[in-house]
Amino acid sequence: MKNLRQSIWRNWLIVFTGLLLPAACAAQKLAITMDDLPLNGMLPAGVTRAETTRNVLAILKKRHVPPVYGFVNAKKLEGNADAAEALKLWAGAEPVGNHTYSHMNLEENPAEAFERDIEQNEPALELLSAADNWHWLRYPYLHEGDTVEKRRAVRAYLKARGYRIAQVSLDWEDYLWNTAYARCVDKKDEKAMAWLRSSYLNTAAEFLDLGREQAKLIYGHDINHVLLMHLGAFSSAILPDALDLLKKKGFKLVTLEEAESDPVYDGDPDVGLHDAGTFLDQWMQVKGIKYPEHAEKPYKEVEGACQ
């Protein structure tokens, strides 16, 4: 009788554990996106945009990363064959989206000028993309309007033209490291490059954790995330480590479409905000939620590297 009870208990425990584990161990969904194509920041001497793009694409393919939207500023193509080749390479492997023609700051321009800049970018996107999947807008600087009138006007415009907003929930301003890395490569400063790597990964870990905490403070639960990265000099050197970090943190990589299927992305703070940051930063500001303690980004140290 005792053995029978133990057997029943073991069987029940196995079934119960099996029911709980999928929920407990389910990885959090995250989409990677890349801004400022065909390039952010400076490159080391002798390195081309096309080479940089090719190297990043090879990493994404090798690591089986789901489609990564690259958000394009077509003005960078003017008179630049290398930039055009880089974008052709990207669009041949990954989807593209609209980042405005000139990387226009909505806070410094009227809504009408911003809308024209979006439209001016569209011919390049149509040429680059065989599929009609480029109707995603990433606001430059993540600035969605310093007045509510601007914000509403641009959102109404985007809706009328069939755009979706490529929101951002996670951002450690990785662009900071691109030009610094290029300088350090040119100077062959191995010690500085090692510091750039460690500071980048430490900052990334800090702000991944912060974004998750923000989401729980705002919504009371985990959400799907959209990560903002920038295609630049440091990308191919640091991307494998960054992907390892995402895996270690328990993220499952998905498409932008799947990440933004989370209902939280249907929300809109619907206020004018100055330099408000990510989608989560906006809600923190609107709701008056206090930020958890966290380390700041090493702006001055990165800017000073290899100067």
C-alpha positions in Angstrom: 0.0 0.0 0.0 2.8 2.3 0.9 4.6 1.6 -2.4 1.4 2.2 -4.3 0.9 5.6 -2.6 4.5 6.6 -3.4 4.0 5.5 -7.0 0.8 7.6 -7.3 2.6 10.6 -5.7 5.5 10.3 -8.1 3.2 10.1 -11.1 1.2 13.1 -10.0 4.3 15.1 -9.3 5.7 14.3 -12.8 2.4 15.4 -14.4 2.1 18.6 -12.3 5.7 19.6 -13.0 5.2 19.0 -16.7 2.2 21.4 -16.6 4.1 24.1 -14.8 7.5 24.0 -16.6 6.4 25.3 -20.0 5.0 28.4 -18.4 7.8 28.8 -15.9 10.6 28.2 -18.5 9.0 30.0 -21.5 11.6 32.4 -22.9 10.6 36.0 -23.3 10.1 37.1 -26.9 12.4 39.7 -28.4 12.8 41.2 -31.9 16.2 42.7 -32.9 16.1 45.7 -35.2 18.9 47.8 -36.7 18.8 51.5 -37.3 20.6 54.0 -39.5 21.3 51.8 -42.5 23.5 51.8 -44.5 25.8 52.9 -41.6 25.9 54.5 -38.2 29.1 56.3 -37.2 32.6 56.1 -38.6 34.5 53.1 -39.9 38.1 52.1 -39.5 40.5 53.1 -42.3 40.1 50.7 -45.3 36.8 49.2 -44.1 33.7 49.6 -46.3 30.1 49.8 -45.5 29.5 46.8 -47.8 32.1 44.7 -45.9 30.6 45.7 -42.5 27.1 44.8 -43.7 28.3 41.5 -45.2 29.9 40.5 -41.9 26.8 41.3 -39.8 24.6 39.4 -42.2 26.8 36.3 -42.0 26.5 36.4 -38.2 22.7 36.7 -38.3 22.5 33.8 -40.7 25.0 31.6 -38.8 23.1 32.1 -35.6 19.7 31.6 -37.2 18.3 34.9 -36.1 14.8 35.6 -37.3 14.4 38.4 -39.9 15.9 41.6 -38.6 14.4 44.9 -39.9 17.0 47.4 -41.0 15.7 51.0 -40.9 17.0 53.1 -43.8 18.0 56.7 -44.3 18.2 56.9 -48.0 20.0 60.3 -48.0 23.2 58.4 -47.1 23.0 56.8 -50.6 23.6 60.1 -52.5 26.7 59.8 -54.5 27.9 56.8 -52.5 28.3 53.5 -54.4 29.6 51.7 -51.2 26.4 52.7 -49.3 24.2 51.5 -52.2 26.0 48.2 -52.3 25.6 47.8 -48.5 21.9 48.4 -48.7 21.5 46.0 -51.6 23.3 43.3 -49.6 21.0 43.9 -46.6 17.8 44.0 -48.5 18.8 40.8 -50.3 18.8 39.0 -46.9 16.7 41.0 -44.4 13.6 43.3 -44.5 13.9 47.1 -44.5 11.8 49.8 -43.0 11.5 53.6 -43.1 13.7 55.7 -40.8 12.9 58.9 -42.8 15.0 60.1 -45.6 17.4 62.4 -43.7 17.0 61.1 -40.1 14.8 64.0 -39.3 14.2 65.1 -35.8 10.4 65.6 -35.3 11.0 67.8 -32.2 12.9 70.3 -34.4 10.5 70.3 -37.4 6.8 70.6 -38.1 4.7 67.5 -38.7 4.3 68.3 -42.4 8.1 68.4 -43.0 8.5 65.2 -41.2 5.8 63.5 -43.3 7.5 64.8 -46.5 10.8 63.2 -45.3 9.0 59.9 -44.8 7.7 60.0 -48.3 11.0 61.0 -49.8 12.5 57.8 -48.3 9.9 55.6 -49.9 11.2 55.2 -53.5 14.4 53.7 -52.2 12.5 51.3 -50.0 10.3 50.2 -53.0 13.4 49.5 -55.0 15.1 47.6 -52.2 12.2 45.5 -51.1 10.7 42.8 -53.4 8.0 42.2 -50.7 5.5 44.9 -49.6 6.7 44.7 -46.0 8.5 48.0 -45.6 5.6 50.0 -44.1 7.2 50.2 -40.7 8.4 53.5 -39.3 11.1 53.9 -36.7 11.2 57.5 -35.4 14.7 59.0 -35.5 16.0 59.6 -32.0 12.7 57.9 -30.9 11.2 61.4 -30.9 7.4 61.0 -31.5 6.5 64.7 -31.0 7.2 67.4 -28.4 3.6 68.5 -28.7 0.5 66.3 -28.6 -0.7 68.0 -31.9 2.5 66.8 -33.7 2.2 63.4 -32.2 -1.4 62.9 -33.3 -0.8 64.4 -36.7 2.0 62.1 -37.6 0.2 59.1 -36.2 -2.9 59.9 -38.3 -0.7 60.3 -41.3 1.1 56.9 -40.7 -2.2 55.1 -40.3 -3.6 56.6 -43.5 -0.6 55.4 -45.4 -0.6 51.9 -43.9 2.4 52.2 -41.6 3.0 50.6 -38.3 5.3 52.2 -35.7 8.4 50.1 -34.9 8.4 50.8 -31.2 11.4 50.2 -29.0 11.3 48.8 -25.5 15.0 48.0 -25.0 17.9 50.3 -25.8 21.4 50.8 -24.4 22.4 53.3 -27.1 24.8 50.9 -28.7 25.7 53.5 -31.4 27.9 55.2 -28.8 30.5 52.5 -29.3 30.7 52.5 -33.1 32.9 55.5 -33.8 35.0 54.9 -30.6 35.7 51.3 -31.8 36.7 52.6 -35.3 39.2 55.0 -33.6 40.7 52.3 -31.4 41.1 49.9 -34.4 42.9 52.6 -36.3 45.2 53.2 -33.3 45.6 49.4 -32.7 44.8 50.0 -29.1 44.0 46.5 -27.9 43.5 47.5 -24.2 40.9 50.2 -25.2 39.1 47.7 -27.5 38.9 45.2 -24.7 37.4 47.9 -22.4 34.9 48.9 -25.1 33.8 45.2 -25.3 33.4 44.8 -21.6 31.7 48.2 -21.1 29.3 47.5 -23.9 28.2 44.1 -22.5 27.9 45.4 -19.0 25.7 48.3 -20.2 23.7 46.0 -22.3 23.1 43.6 -19.4 22.1 46.6 -17.1 19.6 48.0 -19.6 18.1 44.7 -20.5 17.3 44.2 -16.8 16.0 47.7 -16.5 13.6 47.3 -19.4 12.2 44.2 -17.9 11.7 46.0 -14.6 10.1 48.9 -16.3 7.6 46.7 -18.1 6.5 45.0 -14.9 6.1 48.4 -13.2 4.0 49.7 -16.0 1.9 46.6 -16.9 2.4 44.3 -13.9 3.7 41.5 -16.1 6.4 40.6 -18.7 5.9 41.8 -22.3 7.4 41.0 -25.7 10.3 43.3 -26.4 11.8 45.2 -29.3 15.5 45.9 -29.2 17.1 48.8 -30.9 20.6 48.3 -32.3 22.6 50.2 -34.9 24.6 48.9 -37.8 28.1 50.2 -37.5 31.8 49.5 -37.1 31.5 47.6 -33.8 28.5 45.5 -34.9 30.3 42.5 -36.4 32.9 42.4 -33.5 30.3 42.5 -30.7 27.2 41.0 -32.2 28.1 37.3 -31.3 28.6 38.3 -27.7 25.4 40.4 -27.6 23.5 37.4 -29.0 25.0 35.2 -26.3 23.9 37.7 -23.7 20.3 37.7 -24.9 20.3 34.0 -24.7 21.7 34.0 -21.2 19.1 36.5 -20.2 16.3 34.1 -21.3 15.2 35.9 -24.5 13.7 34.0 -27.5 14.4 35.9 -30.7 11.3 36.5 -32.9 10.3 38.7 -35.8 9.2 42.3 -35.3 5.7 41.4 -36.3 5.5 38.7 -33.6 7.0 40.9 -30.9 4.6 43.8 -31.6 1.6 41.4 -31.6 1.7 42.0 -27.9 -1.4 44.2 -27.1 0.8 46.6 -25.1 2.0 48.1 -28.4 -1.5 49.2 -29.3 -1.3 51.7 -26.5 -0.3 55.4 -26.9 0.7 57.8 -24.2 -0.9 60.5 -26.4 1.1 63.4 -25.0 3.8 65.7 -26.2 7.1 64.6 -24.8 10.7 66.0 -25.1 13.5 63.4 -25.7 11.4 60.8 -23.9 13.3 57.7 -25.0 11.8 54.2 -25.5 8.1 53.3 -25.5 8.6 52.2 -21.8 10.4 55.4 -20.9 7.4 57.3 -22.3 4.9 55.4 -20.2 7.1 55.8 -17.1 7.1 59.6 -17.6 3.4 59.8 -18.3 2.5 57.6 -15.3 5.0 59.3 -13.0 6.6 56.0 -12.1 10.0 56.2 -10.4 12.9 54.4 -12.1 14.5 51.5 -10.4 18.1 52.1 -9.4 20.5 51.3 -12.3 24.0 52.2 -13.5 24.2 55.0 -16.0 25.7 54.6 -19.5 29.4 55.5 -19.8 28.9 58.4 -22.2 32.1 60.3 -21.4 34.3 57.3 -21.1 33.2 55.9 -24.5 33.5 59.3 -26.1 37.0 59.7 -24.8 38.3 56.3 -25.9 41.3 56.5 -28.2 40.9 60.3 -28.7 
